[in-house]
Amino acid sequence: MPATQSPLRFEELRPNDHVEITQRIKVGLKIWYNKTSGRVQRTERRRNGLHVDRNVDDKAFQDVILLLKDGTPTEETTISMDEYTVLEKLPN
C-alpha cells in the first residue's frame, strides 16, 4: 500500500466499490495472509454468537462484506471482518 493511501474503513464501503481485502489467518503458531479482490455487493452487520448459549441482553455482532470476486467466472463470497482485516480501495 502506498504511504499516502490510508486503509479504508468498513463504514466507508459502498456498493460497486472495487476493493482488495487482506486477512490475517493464524492456526497454532503459523500465520499467513490471504488477499481477495472484487466488487462490493453490500455490507451487513449480522448478529453473531447464536450457536452458543448467551444471555438475552448479550448481543454480539459481526461486520460482513458480500463481494463479487474478480476473475472468470466471478464468484460470490462473504468476508467476515476482524481487527486484522485491511481494506484497500482499488481504481475502478
ZARO-679033 format. One record per residue (C-alpha): x, y, z; residue number from 1; chain; residue in three letters. Coordinates in Angstrom, 2 decimals. Layout:
N
u=X; v=Y; w=Z; num=NUM; chaine=A; residu=ALA
...
//
This chain:
92
u=0.00; v=0.00; w=0.00; num=1; chaine=A; residu=MET
u=1.42; v=3.42; w=-0.91; num=2; chaine=A; residu=PRO
u=2.41; v=5.60; w=2.04; num=3; chaine=A; residu=ALA
u=-0.07; v=8.31; w=1.00; num=4; chaine=A; residu=THR
u=-3.04; v=5.92; w=0.95; num=5; chaine=A; residu=GLN
u=-4.74; v=5.12; w=4.24; num=6; chaine=A; residu=SER
u=-6.74; v=1.93; w=4.81; num=7; chaine=A; residu=PRO
u=-10.45; v=2.09; w=4.03; num=8; chaine=A; residu=LEU
u=-12.93; v=1.78; w=6.89; num=9; chaine=A; residu=ARG
u=-15.87; v=-0.65; w=6.80; num=10; chaine=A; residu=PHE
u=-18.35; v=2.22; w=7.18; num=11; chaine=A; residu=GLU
u=-16.96; v=3.89; w=4.03; num=12; chaine=A; residu=GLU
u=-17.73; v=0.94; w=1.74; num=13; chaine=A; residu=LEU
u=-20.43; v=1.46; w=-0.88; num=14; chaine=A; residu=ARG
u=-21.99; v=-0.96; w=-3.38; num=15; chaine=A; residu=PRO
u=-19.87; v=-1.41; w=-6.52; num=16; chaine=A; residu=ASN
u=-16.64; v=-0.22; w=-4.81; num=17; chaine=A; residu=ASP
u=-13.65; v=-2.18; w=-6.16; num=18; chaine=A; residu=HIS
u=-11.65; v=-3.32; w=-3.13; num=19; chaine=A; residu=VAL
u=-8.78; v=-5.57; w=-2.09; num=20; chaine=A; residu=GLU
u=-9.18; v=-7.25; w=1.29; num=21; chaine=A; residu=ILE
u=-6.21; v=-8.69; w=3.20; num=22; chaine=A; residu=THR
u=-6.97; v=-11.08; w=6.04; num=23; chaine=A; residu=GLN
u=-4.57; v=-12.45; w=8.64; num=24; chaine=A; residu=ARG
u=-5.03; v=-16.16; w=9.33; num=25; chaine=A; residu=ILE
u=-3.48; v=-17.85; w=12.35; num=26; chaine=A; residu=LYS
u=-3.55; v=-21.56; w=13.13; num=27; chaine=A; residu=VAL
u=-1.41; v=-22.54; w=16.09; num=28; chaine=A; residu=GLY
u=1.95; v=-20.81; w=15.68; num=29; chaine=A; residu=LEU
u=1.61; v=-20.43; w=11.90; num=30; chaine=A; residu=LYS
u=0.41; v=-17.10; w=10.46; num=31; chaine=A; residu=ILE
u=-0.28; v=-16.28; w=6.82; num=32; chaine=A; residu=TRP
u=-2.15; v=-13.64; w=4.82; num=33; chaine=A; residu=TYR
u=-4.85; v=-14.02; w=2.19; num=34; chaine=A; residu=ASN
u=-5.78; v=-11.33; w=-0.35; num=35; chaine=A; residu=LYS
u=-9.15; v=-11.19; w=-2.09; num=36; chaine=A; residu=THR
u=-10.29; v=-8.55; w=-4.56; num=37; chaine=A; residu=SER
u=-13.64; v=-7.79; w=-6.12; num=38; chaine=A; residu=GLY
u=-16.67; v=-5.52; w=-6.14; num=39; chaine=A; residu=ARG
u=-18.78; v=-4.90; w=-3.06; num=40; chaine=A; residu=VAL
u=-22.39; v=-6.01; w=-3.44; num=41; chaine=A; residu=GLN
u=-23.44; v=-4.91; w=0.03; num=42; chaine=A; residu=ARG
u=-22.31; v=-4.76; w=3.64; num=43; chaine=A; residu=THR
u=-24.15; v=-6.08; w=6.68; num=44; chaine=A; residu=GLU
u=-23.88; v=-6.14; w=10.43; num=45; chaine=A; residu=ARG
u=-25.04; v=-9.64; w=11.39; num=46; chaine=A; residu=ARG
u=-25.96; v=-10.94; w=14.79; num=47; chaine=A; residu=ARG
u=-23.32; v=-13.43; w=15.86; num=48; chaine=A; residu=ASN
u=-22.96; v=-15.99; w=18.59; num=49; chaine=A; residu=GLY
u=-26.29; v=-17.70; w=18.09; num=50; chaine=A; residu=LEU
u=-24.54; v=-21.09; w=18.26; num=51; chaine=A; residu=HIS
u=-23.68; v=-20.62; w=21.94; num=52; chaine=A; residu=VAL
u=-25.92; v=-20.15; w=24.94; num=53; chaine=A; residu=ASP
u=-25.98; v=-16.39; w=25.58; num=54; chaine=A; residu=ARG
u=-27.95; v=-14.19; w=27.89; num=55; chaine=A; residu=ASN
u=-30.87; v=-12.41; w=26.16; num=56; chaine=A; residu=VAL
u=-29.26; v=-8.97; w=26.52; num=57; chaine=A; residu=ASP
u=-25.77; v=-10.15; w=25.46; num=58; chaine=A; residu=ASP
u=-25.74; v=-9.30; w=21.79; num=59; chaine=A; residu=LYS
u=-22.70; v=-9.89; w=19.59; num=60; chaine=A; residu=ALA
u=-22.45; v=-8.63; w=16.03; num=61; chaine=A; residu=PHE
u=-20.01; v=-9.03; w=13.17; num=62; chaine=A; residu=GLN
u=-19.43; v=-6.91; w=10.07; num=63; chaine=A; residu=ASP
u=-19.53; v=-8.81; w=6.78; num=64; chaine=A; residu=VAL
u=-18.92; v=-7.85; w=3.16; num=65; chaine=A; residu=ILE
u=-20.76; v=-9.60; w=0.33; num=66; chaine=A; residu=LEU
u=-18.30; v=-9.50; w=-2.55; num=67; chaine=A; residu=LEU
u=-18.22; v=-10.49; w=-6.24; num=68; chaine=A; residu=LEU
u=-14.64; v=-11.72; w=-6.67; num=69; chaine=A; residu=LYS
u=-12.52; v=-10.67; w=-9.64; num=70; chaine=A; residu=ASP
u=-11.83; v=-13.32; w=-12.26; num=71; chaine=A; residu=GLY
u=-13.67; v=-15.54; w=-14.67; num=72; chaine=A; residu=THR
u=-16.10; v=-16.87; w=-13.70; num=73; chaine=A; residu=PRO
u=-16.96; v=-14.40; w=-10.95; num=74; chaine=A; residu=THR
u=-17.69; v=-15.94; w=-7.57; num=75; chaine=A; residu=GLU
u=-19.83; v=-14.55; w=-4.81; num=76; chaine=A; residu=GLU
u=-18.26; v=-14.70; w=-1.35; num=77; chaine=A; residu=THR
u=-18.84; v=-13.38; w=2.15; num=78; chaine=A; residu=THR
u=-15.93; v=-11.94; w=4.12; num=79; chaine=A; residu=ILE
u=-16.11; v=-11.51; w=7.87; num=80; chaine=A; residu=SER
u=-14.23; v=-8.54; w=9.28; num=81; chaine=A; residu=MET
u=-11.98; v=-8.68; w=12.33; num=82; chaine=A; residu=ASP
u=-9.32; v=-6.45; w=13.86; num=83; chaine=A; residu=GLU
u=-6.65; v=-7.78; w=11.46; num=84; chaine=A; residu=TYR
u=-8.59; v=-7.26; w=8.21; num=85; chaine=A; residu=THR
u=-7.26; v=-4.49; w=5.94; num=86; chaine=A; residu=VAL
u=-9.42; v=-2.89; w=3.22; num=87; chaine=A; residu=LEU
u=-7.95; v=-1.03; w=0.26; num=88; chaine=A; residu=GLU
u=-9.93; v=0.70; w=-2.47; num=89; chaine=A; residu=LYS
u=-8.76; v=-0.14; w=-6.00; num=90; chaine=A; residu=LEU
u=-9.25; v=2.04; w=-9.08; num=91; chaine=A; residu=PRO
u=-12.47; v=1.32; w=-10.97; num=92; chaine=A; residu=ASN
//
